Amino acid sequence: MCRSFKVISEVKEYKKDCLINEQIREKEIRLIGDDGEALGIVSTKEAMDIAEEKELDLVMISPNAVPPVCKVMDYGKYLYEQTKKVKEAKKNQKVVNIKEIRLSPTIEEHDIEIKANRAKQFLQEEDKVKVTVRFRGREADYSYKGNAILDLFVSKVGDVGIIEKPAKLEGRNMILILAPKRA
């Protein structure tokens, strides 16, 4: 008797290509027992009988091998362990956020200082900062002012951040990306 398990959508995404029990259509397979011992090349019918006898599932773990490799195991437990591994890997990842600070070409120095202090906070929290100078109308003709503003901004946050992507004019915006300094 083969057991069927309710598969969670998250798990389904992880192992869609994993064939189990009756889904395996090969004539002969290389079988690995539930204890990890190689049982040799057997017919699929024989392998299904062994799996049913132990009340476990027959899972194809290597479909590209000749003949394909199948293992007798508890499929539900296998999926649970795989999702656990995926969650553990996600836990160890560091998500890098990009915070944006917008400036205008007519900004005063005190306002730049306030925005620079906010950028310092973002950089100390290990986030990247995208500094954008937005040009409106005829202001775009004076892009050199944008460079001056960004240079002043970088000088104020230079102790906690470094330039990852230098200032570049993209359309009506001049963009600069700052990354936190590594200790």
N, C-alpha and C positions, 0 to 999 in steps of 0.2 A: 504494500500500500504506500503510495507516494504522498508526501505531505505538501500542501501548497501554503504559501505565506503571503500575507498582505504586504505589498512592497510600498514603502514610503516614497513620495515623489523625489525627495532629495537623494535617496539611495538609487532610484531608478536612473537618475542622471549620471550617477557615478559608474554603474556597471550595466549598461544597456545591452552590450554585446555578449554577455555571459550566458551561455546556453545551459539549461538544466534538464535533467530527466528525459522526458519524451521529446524535447526539442532537439536533442542530439540525433542526427540522421546519418552519421558515419557508420560503415560496416564494422571496422575494427578501430580500436582505440588503445592507447597506452594507459594503463590504469595504475593509480596510486591509491593505496588504502587510506583509511581514516587515521592510521597511526603514522603515516608518512612513508610507509614501506612500498617499494615498487612491486607491483603484482604482474608486470609484463604486459604483452599485447594480447588483448582478449576481444571477443565480439561485444558489440554494444548491448545485446540482449543479456549476455552473461554478466556484464558489468551492472546492468540495471537490477538483475536478480540479487547480486551481492549487496547493492545499495539498499534494496527493499528488505533484505534479510536483516540488515543492521539498523533498519528504520532511519536511514539517512538519505541524502540526495546525491545524485551523480552530477558533478559540475565540470564543464569543460573549461579548463584554466589556460590552455594554450592551443587555440584553434589553428594556428599557422604551422605547427609542427607536423611532421609526417611519421607515423600516424598522430592525430591530435591527442593531447594529453588531457585526461580527465581524472578527477579526484573524488573519492567518496567522502562527503562531509555534511555537516548541518548547514544548509544554505542560509537560513535565517541568522545563525550565529556569525557566519562569514560576512554577511552584509552589515551586521551590527558592528563588527570589528573594523570593517572598511570605513564606515561613516565615522567611527570613533577616531580613526587615524586622520581622516580628512579634517575633522573638527580640531584635532590637536595641532595639525599643520596650520590651520587658519589662526589659531590662538597665538602661535609664535610669529605670525607675520605682523609687520609694522605698516599700518596704512598711513601714507603720506598725504596730507590734505594741502591744497593750495588755497591760500587766503588772498583776496584781492584788495588792494588799496588804490583808490582812484584820486588822481590829482588833476588840476587844470593849469594851463600855462600862466594864469594870473594869480596863482596862490601866493600868499604872503609867507614869510619865513617862519613866523610863529605857528602857523597852521601846518607847515611842513614838519615842524618839530613835534607837534601833537600826533600827527599821522606816523611819524618815525617811531615814537614811543609805542604806539599800538603795534607797529610792525615788529619791534623788538620783542614784545610779548608773544607774538605769533612764532617768531624764530626760536625763542626760548622754550616754547612748547613743541619744538621739533617739526613745525609746519613750514612749508615753503610759502613765500610771499610774492605775488605778482603785482608789480607796481605799474599802473597805467596812467599816462597823461593823455587826456582826451582833448582833441582840438575841435573847435566848432567854427563853422563859417570860414572867415579869412585867417583865423588863428593858425591854420595848417601851413600858411606861408612862413611862419616863424618857428619852424621845428627846432631851431638851435636853442630856443628858450626851453623846450622840453628836455633837451640834453643837459642844460644847466640845472634845471630843477632835479632831474634824476641824479646827477652827480652830487648835488647838495644832499639829497635824500640818502644816497649810499654812504656818504661821509658820516652821516648821523647814526646809521645802523651798522657801520663797518666793524664794530667790536663784537657783534653777535652773529653777523651774517656775511656771506660771500656772494659774489655775482655768479650765478649759474648760467644765465643767458643774458648777454649784454643788450643794451638798449637798441631797439630796432623799430623803425616806423612801419606799422602795418595798417594801411588805410588811413583813417583819421586818428589812430591811437598809436602812441609810442609805448612799447611794452618792455619791461625789464623783470627778470625773475631772480629772486634772492633765495639762497638755501642756508640753513643753519650751519654755523661753523662746528666742525667736529672737535671734541676735546682731545 
